[in-house]
Amino acid sequence: MALPSYTETRYRIWHYIYLTICTFVFFFLIAPLFVIFPLSFNAEEFLVFSEGMKNLDPDAFSLRWYKDMIYGTKNPWGLAAKNSFIIAIFATIGSIILGTLAALGLSSRHMPYKGLIMATLISPMIVPLIISGVAIFFFMAKAGLAATHTGIVLAHIILGTPFVVITVTATLSGFDHSVTRAAASLGSNPVNTFMKITLPLILPGVISGGLFAFVTSFDEVVVVLFLAGLENTTIPIQMWTGLREQLSPTILAVATCLILLSTLILISAELLRRRSERLRGINR
Amino acid sequence: MSSETKKILTTDGIPLEVSLKKAEKKNKIKAFLLVAPLLLFLVITYIFPIGDMFLRSVDDKMITNMLPKTFKAMEKWENLEELPPEEVYRSFYEDYKLLAENQQHGKLGQRLNKEKNGFNTITKKLFRQIKRKKIDESASIKEQINKLHKRWRNVEYWLAIKRTAPPYTVAKYLKGMDMYFDSDGSITQVDEDRRIHRILWLRTLEIAFFVTLFSFFMGYPIAHLLATLPMKYSNLLMICVLLPFWTSLLVRTASWMILLQQQGLVNDFFVMIGLVGDDNRPEMMYNKVGTYVAMTQILLPFMVLPLYSVMKTISPSLMRAGKSLGGTPFVAFWKVYFPLTIPGIGAGCLLVFILAIGYYITPALVGGASGTLISNQIAFHMKTTLDWSFASAMGLMLLTGVLVIYWIYNKLVGVDNIKLG
């Protein structure tokens, strides 16, 4: 972005204003996440930086909120974490299977009513969550699945599949169909062709869609608030209750763990995206 | 026939055309079968329940089922200026007696009271008479009921009962727009100081609009920077956009709650630079300011990513060409670069607007009373007042708005062009 030496002064000034604005925006985006880290190590119960913390006094920092998160009496986080992981894993598997199949169908040029069907399959992503929540709640209540893990898993499959459909369709858009025809001409049956040829090629798209589905389920709070009973509490529900009632530093300890988790997911998603682009021969 | 002789046959002797059509059909079915499981799943668990919401929102069958004989008899009530005939009174008495035996009469009183104030008193009066067996069924029921209370002699009340006859009503939708049916059945606005829903709709639109605007003005420069910087720098800066994107919504809301509280860092900073005094730190949370700030930060990645993917495809030589033809950098930007980014702007703005209009969690946590949106009202009626039909009606009104935008989005961008990450 270095400016050429002949740039006039006023454009030079504009350029620096532009860079300053960009810096501010990047700061605005990322800084809030970093407030959580230091405060989660606060030795005190308040959610403000104590004098000790400002002076980097080691006594002002402690791991007590992390201990509280793990060993605290009557603490809900253990159960919530277990539920969140179980629900998210099953919802991800369900979304991947249904979404990948649908994406394969949608990418076929023989697919009738493609636009309409695509719009329907994507709709859970567009419809405001509160409306999805109400609708899914009515269904689960009728089906007797409210306040069960199954109900929540099904609800999260609904919300997660659009992401898988989108990422896998995108991967398939650059897919060379002559390789599957080649496999068929060599005597491979369709299932074998899919497992040995298609799946390995679209795997990056499938996994990154799965990551989206996982995160969607793991973060989801609106629909779960309608569906969950006491037994089905999840991390987002606990955070929601905590944030509404009283902000305790334990929440910040949990939040720090969640930020670490999302960093991990971000790294894997980026690696997958690059691999997928390499496989599809997109050079940038 | 010459055309028949020209037909090309496959090895099994079937015309190629027929064989090809058959294969095409087979392929169509195959493709459809792959989509079918998900489509079926969504239709059953998602699309039908949204239809169910609609049925609930217009449902008014309860009273239709409570007074079957009355409504039947009312069909023969012709002169609506006068009190209904004896038959209507008798049917109403019989219906009401049955309800009283089943302990359902209270519900009817409440429902009728909603239609016209004052019903609760007079139905209770009737109930006491029935309980004490004071009504002589062999004499005229009309005269006996009319004697109970002067309101029973008022034709307005009988007309109100008649109005509840249809099993469907749009009353909930009218309520969502702060309107109602008045006693002569025409649509009327509620008093000005009680129009809470209209305020909420307007506020939702206002917040969604300004959040979209803010994210556009903040997202455009950084998307441009990301698209023009060399890869090794832009990848690093991209993390600033993607990390919030992947981080839990509640975590991000929590961090804003910490930052914006009265003793929070933002206020500390304002005090430090002398913008405000230490003793009158402004309240930045539990009002609109909090909602704007937090929602803009949370939705900004959804603006940056579509813009970035469009800007990435614009060749830098176009700007250079613009400048070499005599344009100043501003003219070159405005006439060459900006028009090329319009698809990205459309995609980003519509996406942010759609997401913002249905926002629930962040406004509920940092919005306070003046920052709540229509979604919060829907949740309130689902959970607190348990008026599910009203919640459904408001949800569907919101959904209609979103679907219109979705349709525009689909026309302009195409759903299959949505890019993630």
Chai-1 contact restraints between the chains, C-beta under 6 A:
chainA,res_idxA,chainB,res_idxB,connection_type,confidence,min_distance_angstrom,max_distance_angstrom,comment,restraint_id
A,M1,B,L229,contact,1.0,0.0,6.0,A-B,restraint_1
A,Y11,B,P329,contact,1.0,0.0,6.0,A-B,restraint_2
A,I21,B,P221,contact,1.0,0.0,6.0,A-B,restraint_3
A,C22,B,P221,contact,1.0,0.0,6.0,A-B,restraint_4
A,C22,B,I222,contact,1.0,0.0,6.0,A-B,restraint_5
A,C22,B,L225,contact,1.0,0.0,6.0,A-B,restraint_6
A,V25,B,M218,contact,1.0,0.0,6.0,A-B,restraint_7
A,V25,B,I222,contact,1.0,0.0,6.0,A-B,restraint_8
A,F26,B,C240,contact,1.0,0.0,6.0,A-B,restraint_9
A,L29,B,C240,contact,1.0,0.0,6.0,A-B,restraint_10
A,L29,B,P244,contact,1.0,0.0,6.0,A-B,restraint_11
A,I30,B,C240,contact,1.0,0.0,6.0,A-B,restraint_12
A,P32,B,S255,contact,1.0,0.0,6.0,A-B,restraint_13
A,V35,B,S255,contact,1.0,0.0,6.0,A-B,restraint_14
A,V35,B,I258,contact,1.0,0.0,6.0,A-B,restraint_15
A,V35,B,L259,contact,1.0,0.0,6.0,A-B,restraint_16
A,I36,B,S255,contact,1.0,0.0,6.0,A-B,restraint_17
A,L47,B,I258,contact,1.0,0.0,6.0,A-B,restraint_18
A,V48,B,Q263,contact,1.0,0.0,6.0,A-B,restraint_19
A,L98,B,P37,contact,1.0,0.0,6.0,A-B,restraint_20
A,L98,B,L38,contact,1.0,0.0,6.0,A-B,restraint_21
A,L101,B,L34,contact,1.0,0.0,6.0,A-B,restraint_22
A,A102,B,V35,contact,1.0,0.0,6.0,A-B,restraint_23
A,A102,B,L38,contact,1.0,0.0,6.0,A-B,restraint_24
A,L104,B,L34,contact,1.0,0.0,6.0,A-B,restraint_25
A,G105,B,A31,contact,1.0,0.0,6.0,A-B,restraint_26
A,G105,B,L34,contact,1.0,0.0,6.0,A-B,restraint_27
A,G105,B,V35,contact,1.0,0.0,6.0,A-B,restraint_28
A,S108,B,A31,contact,1.0,0.0,6.0,A-B,restraint_29
A,H110,B,N27,contact,1.0,0.0,6.0,A-B,restraint_30
A,H110,B,K28,contact,1.0,0.0,6.0,A-B,restraint_31
A,H110,B,A31,contact,1.0,0.0,6.0,A-B,restraint_32
A,M111,B,A31,contact,1.0,0.0,6.0,A-B,restraint_33
A,P112,B,K28,contact,1.0,0.0,6.0,A-B,restraint_34
A,M118,B,V415,contact,1.0,0.0,6.0,A-B,restraint_35
A,M118,B,D416,contact,1.0,0.0,6.0,A-B,restraint_36
A,A119,B,V415,contact,1.0,0.0,6.0,A-B,restraint_37
A,I122,B,V415,contact,1.0,0.0,6.0,A-B,restraint_38
A,I126,B,Y406,contact,1.0,0.0,6.0,A-B,restraint_39
A,P128,B,G358,contact,1.0,0.0,6.0,A-B,restraint_40
A,I130,B,Y360,contact,1.0,0.0,6.0,A-B,restraint_41
A,I130,B,S375,contact,1.0,0.0,6.0,A-B,restraint_42
A,I130,B,I378,contact,1.0,0.0,6.0,A-B,restraint_43
A,I131,B,G395,contact,1.0,0.0,6.0,A-B,restraint_44
A,I131,B,L399,contact,1.0,0.0,6.0,A-B,restraint_45
A,V134,B,G395,contact,1.0,0.0,6.0,A-B,restraint_46
A,A135,B,P49,contact,1.0,0.0,6.0,A-B,restraint_47
A,A135,B,I50,contact,1.0,0.0,6.0,A-B,restraint_48
A,A135,B,M53,contact,1.0,0.0,6.0,A-B,restraint_49
A,F138,B,P49,contact,1.0,0.0,6.0,A-B,restraint_50
A,F138,B,D52,contact,1.0,0.0,6.0,A-B,restraint_51
A,F139,B,T45,contact,1.0,0.0,6.0,A-B,restraint_52
A,F139,B,P49,contact,1.0,0.0,6.0,A-B,restraint_53
A,I158,B,T45,contact,1.0,0.0,6.0,A-B,restraint_54
A,I158,B,Y46,contact,1.0,0.0,6.0,A-B,restraint_55
A,I166,B,I418,contact,1.0,0.0,6.0,A-B,restraint_56
A,D219,B,S248,contact,1.0,0.0,6.0,A-B,restraint_57
A,D219,B,L249,contact,1.0,0.0,6.0,A-B,restraint_58
A,V222,B,Y360,contact,1.0,0.0,6.0,A-B,restraint_59
A,P236,B,L250,contact,1.0,0.0,6.0,A-B,restraint_60
A,M239,B,L250,contact,1.0,0.0,6.0,A-B,restraint_61
A,L243,B,A254,contact,1.0,0.0,6.0,A-B,restraint_62
A,L243,B,L365,contact,1.0,0.0,6.0,A-B,restraint_63
A,A255,B,V251,contact,1.0,0.0,6.0,A-B,restraint_64
A,A255,B,A254,contact,1.0,0.0,6.0,A-B,restraint_65
A,L258,B,S248,contact,1.0,0.0,6.0,A-B,restraint_66
A,L258,B,V251,contact,1.0,0.0,6.0,A-B,restraint_67
A,I259,B,T247,contact,1.0,0.0,6.0,A-B,restraint_68
A,S262,B,W246,contact,1.0,0.0,6.0,A-B,restraint_69
A,S262,B,T247,contact,1.0,0.0,6.0,A-B,restraint_70
A,I265,B,W246,contact,1.0,0.0,6.0,A-B,restraint_71
A,L266,B,L242,contact,1.0,0.0,6.0,A-B,restraint_72
A,L266,B,L243,contact,1.0,0.0,6.0,A-B,restraint_73
A,L266,B,W246,contact,1.0,0.0,6.0,A-B,restraint_74
A,A269,B,G421,contact,1.0,0.0,6.0,A-B,restraint_75
